[in-house]
Amino acid sequence: MFGFQNIKQRRVGLQLTPRHDFLVLVQGGSLHAATIHDGIYSGAGASLIAAPANGFESDDIGSEFDASAKYIYHKSFVTNIGVGHFFPGELMTSEKHGAPLTYAYLGFTYRFKIGRE
C-alpha cells in the first residue's frame, strides 16, 4: 500500500452463517481523523474539509452501522442486500457537514467458469 492514511478506524463485526448458502454480516465502526490538524479528504484525494489554523476541536468524524446478507442459489446466482448508516460526529457537524447518510443496495451476480475442471 502506498501513500498515507489520515483516518483512524475502530471496527467490530459479527458474521453469521446459519446455512452454507446464506450469510449475514453486521458491522459497526467509529471514524476519527489522525490528528486534529489534518483535513478530511474524498476518496480521490481532494480536500473536503480543511483544518482550521489551530486545528479542529475534536477528531470525531462519526460512527457507522452496516448490515448485509448474501444468498447463494445453486452456486451460480448470488444475491446481496444491505443497508449502511453514517452518524456524523463533532468534526462533521461543526463544519456544517452534519447530515446523516443512509445507503441501501441490492445486487445480483451470476458466477460461471470458463475452462476445464
C-alpha angles and dihedrals in degrees: 000000000000130000131028133297116221099180128079113208129193112193139177127185142179123205120195124189107186090169134015090252099042128068131179122193126190119183138174131186147175122218124206133174113248089240135357088247095060124091129229116254137195122243088264092055099254116140112254099173121015118211116247117245092261094040132248120303091236138019092216108122094171148270132273139203125196132183124180142164134201126199122189116203116198092337091283111065116062126187120196125187130172151148131212131188130196119206107199117231132214095280092055097042094047090056095048093255094109103123112126114234129212121190124188128182143181121193139178127202130185112203123200140161129232116205139025126319 
